[in-house]
Amino acid sequence: DIVDSAIIDGSRVLYSERYAEEGTTGTTAEANPKNQIDANWRTVAVELKKITNYWKFPTEVLEDAAQVVADMKQHAQELIYVVADTQVLSGNNVGANLKGITGFAPAFTAPTELANAIETPNTYDAIVAAATQIAKANFNANYAFMSLGDAAKMKLSKDLDGNYILPPFITADGMTIDGIKLIASNQIPAGKILVGDMTKSHVRAKSMKFDMGLDGNDFT
């Protein structure tokens, strides 16, 4: 629900990538040459990566096969989704691993207008600053990801009088900051924040497949 995702039939994804763009867009007076932009395109092929698990049971469980299979399918699917989430977020693009979002994300650099300009900066300020960096690159940040502990500490922060700190640009539940949805996740290391325009992240997958049968004396 956070990134653009779709189910495909094939085992790889082909897309065109624009690179080495030159030139600018601007206004043009009547009878003057138009502004030219040059770019190159290349076709990129990305092979799908597999996420798998399998289970073995003694044939005695066949007496309760329907219940066992239903439980196995549900739990196997949950385990695969956990790995898929990790891969989409932080896969290192080595071997069978995906290249995750963190492999594309540039490091945070405070916008010039904000660097050393905010008194007593806090985590809320850091998220807005990161969103500003993204906006200056002509994108729109829509999600911020934090560790579970860091998100809790941010929401529970108080001033010297014991009053909860609630900036005017966040929702009452603390889960939307300046229009950016906050996701607390155990996939994010403590002390790290990922802010991004997730409409630019695209994930394609094949439908999940379950196979069942006997392997010797085991139900697999």
RAPEMO-V650154 format. One record per pair of residues at least 6 apart in sequence whose ideal C-beta (glycine too) atoms are under 6 Angstrom apart, sorted by the first residue. I is the first residue (numbers start at 1). GAP is how many residues later the second one is. D is the distance in Angstrom with one decimal. If there is no record, write none. Layout:
I|GAP|D ; I|GAP|D
//
This chain:
2|196|5.3 ; 3|195|5.2 ; 3|198|4.1 ; 3|200|5.4 ; 4|198|4.8 ; 5|198|4.4 ; 6|198|5.8 ; 7|200|5.6 ; 8|196|5.0 ; 11|37|5.2 ; 12|33|5.5 ; 12|35|4.8 ; 13|33|4.7 ; 13|191|5.0 ; 14|31|5.4 ; 15|29|5.6 ; 16|25|5.1 ; 16|27|5.9 ; 17|25|5.4 ; 17|27|5.0 ; 18|21|5.2 ; 18|23|5.5 ; 19|21|5.6 ; 20|20|4.8 ; 21|18|4.1 ; 22|16|4.9 ; 23|13|5.3 ; 23|14|3.7 ; 23|15|5.7 ; 24|11|5.9 ; 25|10|5.6 ; 26|9|5.2 ; 28|6|5.4 ; 49|47|5.3 ; 49|49|5.6 ; 51|29|5.0 ; 51|32|5.0 ; 51|33|5.8 ; 53|23|5.6 ; 53|26|5.9 ; 55|17|5.4 ; 56|162|4.4 ; 56|164|5.3 ; 57|162|4.5 ; 59|158|5.9 ; 59|160|5.6 ; 61|7|4.9 ; 62|157|6.0 ; 73|137|5.9 ; 86|101|5.9 ; 87|11|4.3 ; 88|12|5.8 ; 88|115|5.8 ; 89|11|5.1 ; 89|12|5.6 ; 89|98|5.3 ; 90|10|4.4 ; 90|12|4.7 ; 91|6|4.3 ; 91|7|3.6 ; 91|8|5.8 ; 91|9|3.9 ; 93|6|3.6 ; 93|10|5.8 ; 101|100|5.7 ; 108|22|5.5 ; 110|19|5.7 ; 111|21|4.9 ; 111|22|5.5 ; 114|15|5.1 ; 118|7|5.4 ; 123|31|4.6 ; 124|43|5.1 ; 127|17|5.0 ; 127|50|5.2 ; 127|68|6.0 ; 128|50|5.2 ; 130|65|3.9 ; 131|10|3.9 ; 131|49|5.8 ; 131|64|5.9 ; 134|7|4.5 ; 139|58|4.1 ; 140|57|5.3 ; 141|39|5.4 ; 141|54|5.2 ; 141|56|5.6 ; 142|56|5.8 ; 143|38|5.2 ; 143|40|6.0 ; 143|55|4.9 ; 144|36|5.1 ; 144|38|5.3 ; 144|51|4.6 ; 145|38|4.8 ; 145|40|5.6 ; 145|43|5.1 ; 145|49|4.3 ; 146|38|5.8 ; 146|42|5.7 ; 146|47|5.4 ; 147|41|4.6 ; 147|43|4.7 ; 148|36|5.0 ; 148|38|5.6 ; 149|41|5.8 ; 150|40|5.9 ; 151|33|3.7 ; 155|19|4.2 ; 157|8|4.8 ; 158|6|5.6 ; 159|6|5.8 ; 169|9|4.5 ; 170|7|4.8 ; 175|7|5.0
//
